[in-house]
C-alpha cells in the first residue's frame, strides 16, 4: 500500500514556511503570518529588503523586476549575524502586492522526508496524468484536490457536498451520482475503484476517469488516494486537421478556424500572439537549417505549455498563435506564458558570445469576450500587445488590461501610430542602411552626425542613442529617448563611463538591467533614469576617445547580441567625424 502525509505531518511541514504580504511599490510589510514575524520582528515600516544583506537585496529587487518566482537563497540580517533563508517572491497584480515566502533550511531539512513524500508523489502523479490528484478521508469526509489548469475542479479542500456541486456543473449528473454512491459504499472498507464520467458539453467533448486506491496514513488512518484524468478531443487532435509541415502545429487556417469556432460558440478564450525575438538574425548568422531547428524546438515548447489548456498554431515564419480555453483567471494565463517564456530562454540561453543563437519570445494577449466581441478586433488587440511587449524590451508578455492600457480603440490607434513610424520605409533592411551610411560618411556627401545617429537608431529599433566625445567626455549628439531622461543625465553618465578602459579594446559593454553593474555604478545610473545600456568605444578623426551609447530610459531591455557586429562597424564608421571641437552640440 502507498502512504500519504497525514494532517499532523502537513502541519509540521508548514511550520518551516513563513508568508509576508508586501506593498508592491514600497515593499513595506502589509501583513504576515505568525511565522513571518519571526524573521522581521515587529518592523512594519522598513522595506522588506532592509532585513537582507547587500547582495541579497539586489537579488530580491531583481526577482521583483523580472517577475521571477523561483526559490533563491538569501541571507537575513539578525544583529551582527546573517542567517541563510530560502526566499520566493510572487506578484499579485490584482491586489497590487507581493507575496514573499520564506523557509528556514534547517527546519526544512528536519522535514525532508515529508517534503519528498508529499511533493515527489504529487509531481509524479501530475507528470503522469497532467491533470488532478486527490485524497479522500472517509472519517472527516474531506477531499483534498491538487489540480492543474486543465482540471475540471480547482485545487483546495472540499466537503463531499462541495465536490458534488463543483463537478455537477461539468460532468454527466447520472454518472456523478453513480460515482458518489460507489464512494459511499466503500466508506467503511476502502477498496480500489474506478468510474467514468461523461462530459456532455458539445463544445468540450470527452470524458474523465476517476480512479482510487486504498492507502494508510502515518497515523494509521485509512485513506483513498487517486487521480481524475480528463480525456478531451481538442482542435489539434481532430481527424483531418491541417498541420504546419515544419513544426507539426496547426497551420494558419486551422488555428484561425479554431478561434472562430470558439467565438461563434461564445466560449471564453485568450488569444496569444507569439513572435521569436530577432529571429531573422538566427537565419542570417547560423543558416536556415539552424533556424528551422529553432522553430521546431520552440513549437514543441508551445505544444507542451498549452497541453490540456488550449492549442497552438503557426501563422508563418516565426509567428505563432495560441488559443487558451481552460483557464480560471488572468493568473492562470500568466503562469502558462511565463513558463513558456522561461522554457524557450533555457533552450537557447545567452552565453555572452555569438557562438550559438540566443532565442527569446515576445507575446501579446487579449481575451474574448472580455476585450473584443469579434475575431478581427481580438487579433488586432493581441498583435498590438505583442508590439508593446517588444517595445518594452522583448523577452516578455503583455496581456491587455483596460485599467492599464485604456479603451481598446484608443490603445489600437496609439500602437498603430507607433508601428507606422518605426522604419525608413516598409521592408527597410538594417544592413543596407549601415552600408549606405558607411558609404555616405566615407565617400559621399557626409550627413550631419545627428542625422546619421538618428537614422541608424531608428532603423535598428534602438530606443535611445548618444555619442560622447572630448576630454572629459561630453554629449556630442543624442537621439531617441533623451527627453525621457532627467535633465543632465547623459552628461553625468559620461563621467561615470569614461573610466571603462575595455571599451576601447573592442569589447562592447551590454547591460540589460542596471543591477548587472558592479558596486554603486548601477545604482547611480539607475537614479539618473537609465534602465539598460549598450556601449562601444572608438576613436574619432583626431584620434580622441569617443563612446557610442545606446540606452533605454527607466526599464530593462534585452539587447540583440546578433546586432553587435553591426553596432561595432557603425561605431568605427563614426570615427570619420572630428568630434573633439565645438563640444557640446558638435554636428560634424
Secondary structure as GFF3:
##gff-version 3
##sequence-region A 1 588
A	DSSP	beta_strand	2	4	.	.	.	ID=ss1
A	DSSP	alpha_helix	7	14	.	.	.	ID=ss2
A	DSSP	beta_strand	17	23	.	.	.	ID=ss3
A	DSSP	beta_strand	29	32	.	.	.	ID=ss4
A	DSSP	alpha_helix	36	40	.	.	.	ID=ss5
A	DSSP	three_ten_helix	48	51	.	.	.	ID=ss6
A	DSSP	alpha_helix	54	66	.	.	.	ID=ss7
A	DSSP	beta_strand	72	78	.	.	.	ID=ss8
A	DSSP	beta_strand	81	92	.	.	.	ID=ss9
A	DSSP	beta_strand	97	103	.	.	.	ID=ss10
A	DSSP	alpha_helix	105	110	.	.	.	ID=ss11
A	DSSP	alpha_helix	112	129	.	.	.	ID=ss12
A	DSSP	beta_strand	132	137	.	.	.	ID=ss13
A	DSSP	beta_strand	142	147	.	.	.	ID=ss14
A	DSSP	beta_strand	156	159	.	.	.	ID=ss15
A	DSSP	alpha_helix	160	168	.	.	.	ID=ss16
A	DSSP	alpha_helix	173	185	.	.	.	ID=ss17
A	DSSP	beta_strand	193	198	.	.	.	ID=ss18
A	DSSP	beta_strand	206	217	.	.	.	ID=ss19
A	DSSP	beta_strand	222	232	.	.	.	ID=ss20
A	DSSP	three_ten_helix	235	237	.	.	.	ID=ss21
A	DSSP	alpha_helix	252	264	.	.	.	ID=ss22
A	DSSP	beta_strand	269	276	.	.	.	ID=ss23
A	DSSP	alpha_helix	279	286	.	.	.	ID=ss24
A	DSSP	alpha_helix	288	306	.	.	.	ID=ss25
A	DSSP	beta_strand	310	316	.	.	.	ID=ss26
A	DSSP	beta_strand	319	324	.	.	.	ID=ss27
A	DSSP	alpha_helix	330	347	.	.	.	ID=ss28
A	DSSP	beta_strand	361	368	.	.	.	ID=ss29
A	DSSP	alpha_helix	375	391	.	.	.	ID=ss30
A	DSSP	beta_strand	396	399	.	.	.	ID=ss31
A	DSSP	alpha_helix	402	405	.	.	.	ID=ss32
A	DSSP	alpha_helix	408	420	.	.	.	ID=ss33
A	DSSP	alpha_helix	430	442	.	.	.	ID=ss34
A	DSSP	alpha_helix	449	459	.	.	.	ID=ss35
A	DSSP	beta_strand	464	469	.	.	.	ID=ss36
A	DSSP	beta_strand	474	480	.	.	.	ID=ss37
A	DSSP	three_ten_helix	481	484	.	.	.	ID=ss38
A	DSSP	alpha_helix	489	497	.	.	.	ID=ss39
A	DSSP	three_ten_helix	501	505	.	.	.	ID=ss40
A	DSSP	beta_strand	509	511	.	.	.	ID=ss41
A	DSSP	three_ten_helix	514	516	.	.	.	ID=ss42
A	DSSP	alpha_helix	521	527	.	.	.	ID=ss43
A	DSSP	beta_strand	530	539	.	.	.	ID=ss44
A	DSSP	beta_strand	545	553	.	.	.	ID=ss45
A	DSSP	three_ten_helix	561	563	.	.	.	ID=ss46
A	DSSP	alpha_helix	564	574	.	.	.	ID=ss47
###
